[in-house]
Amino acid sequence: MRKINDSRLYLYTAAVLTLVALALAPVAYYSILVVEPRVQSYLNMPEQSAEGYRKAYLMLRKPHVFARYENFDAAAEPIKPILRDFDRRTASGEAFIPDDRIYLEILLERRALGSRLTRNTVVFFSLLSLLTWGMFLYERKKNLQAG
Amino acid sequence: MRTLAAAALFILLLGCAQAPDRLESPRMAVRSAIENDKVYFTFFIVAGLRNNHSDRVIREMAGTLYFRDESGTLEKSPVTAIPFSVKDVFPFETAILKLEAWGGEEQCRPLLGLLKIDPDGLIKAGTAEDIFIDEKILKLDVSTFKTEKIYSVLKGSSNAKD
């Protein structure tokens, strides 16, 4: 019986999984390391909180690609009135007030959920690719020994 | 293959910028008036137009609201084809559309029949309020509209403020 050589299949699978992990990693970590800390710093600005909140909202209005606002589940339906209200107020130049912080934090939390989901997906694909690389190396070693 | 790609692009573009195609909770009030021995009816329609986009403002939307029967053959008149326009509808916002149309008895009879309102009863009562309009008899035809990214709108107003 002809012995099947699976190494090429493992190689392609490992390469695709690695590419997916590499493509998603910047998406997750740009949000975790750059966007979210910056939004948090705007929310924590002790003086001129209205200006900080406005800047934070402008950043949050560009949603994370895996937590887009139209993708929300029914439990997150209350997000929509927040956006509706803040959009109108920001467009008309109305200042943010300290009470708005809690709603901005809800939006930030949604963004954080999106970036954590992406990060976990990166970890999952990385583990899968590691496993597949291992299988590829094992298969290649076995083929070298046999032939 | 080329047709498939064109169809995919069309669907993508359609999904990118779609105007509302239905009204939310359309309701109506009708009043009758007699002038110079002629009967006139005035229709007051209130409905919502919802922008379901999360990131686009719909601007300068205009079109016509048609009343139609099951066969779609209701004759066009000032009361069965009512023009409308809306300035801005922000994401997830519902713009309230308030329309008014009036016409003579002959013009209004088909519409009153469609709404199952007895014209003679209405003339006697003078008014019929809070009438729910079945969506099946309405057709929203949006002829023009623009869309703009909400981020650009907000950024623009923020820059103007700075």
Interface residues (C-beta under 8 A of the other chain):
Chain A: R54 Y57 L58 R61 K62 P63 R68 Y69 E70 K80 P81 L83 R84 D87 R88 T90 A91 S92 G93
Chain B: N52 H53 S54 D55 F90 P91 F92 E93 I150 Y151 V153 L154 K155 S157 S158 A160 K161
